[in-house]
Structures are given as structure tokens and as C-alpha cells.
Amino acid sequence: MESIKTKDVQKALDRFLNRDVYLHLETTTGSYAALSGEDKMAVVAYIRNGRIKYHQGQITGNGPYRVGLKLEDGWVYAEGLTDWELRKEQDQLLLAGYDKDGQLAVALELSSKPFPCN
């Protein structure tokens, strides 16, 4: 993965417009703190292979970034994104946000085919 370049990420988001795509979205904020013994509540959200179709996708911010996907009846968004990768051969867009210690805090991934569920 590399640091987000908003123009490149926007082009990648546009590749998936108005298509049925599979969504992987997770937040792990707090999980690492709970494991390290800090007195913090673990907070996790996770969805894998949710099928969506969005008609507007946009990246905003000055870093870390936010990506919003406008669905027919609502929104999906992730905030705190720092890195990205476009895997053209797999038709996948991977976005992630890492904290100051390099721990994953948020991931938003899109794919034309379901992600593996290992």
C-alpha cells in the first residue's frame, strides 16, 4: 500500500460507480488498546462481502481522509484513511487507515468478486 493521493483514489472510486460490488468495511479502533491491557473499551465493526451499488463516491479531507459512497437509500463512509492500493488484475480497491503506532484502525475495500472468507 502507499499513501493516499486523492486524485488517484477518486479515479479508482469512479471505476466502481453504478456496479454491483462487494464491500469489506471494518474498524478496529480500541481492539489493540484492549489487548495491550489499557483501560479502554474495545470497539469493532465488521462487514465482509456486503453487496452494494453506489452512484456517487468521493474522497475528502487533508489526511487522514474520508471516503463516502452514496447508495440509493443511504451512505457508507469510512474516516481516518491513510493508505491505498488498486489491484487492477483482481478489480479491487483497498483503502486503510493506520494509527500513529502503525496499527490498522479502519479498512474499506471494494471488489467486483466476493472477498475470500477464510
Secondary structure by P-SEA (a helix, b strand, c coil): cccccaaaaaaaaaaacccbbbbbbbbccaaaaaaacccbbbbbbbccccccccccccccccccbbbbbbcccccccccccccccccccccbbbbbcccccccccbbbbbbccccccc
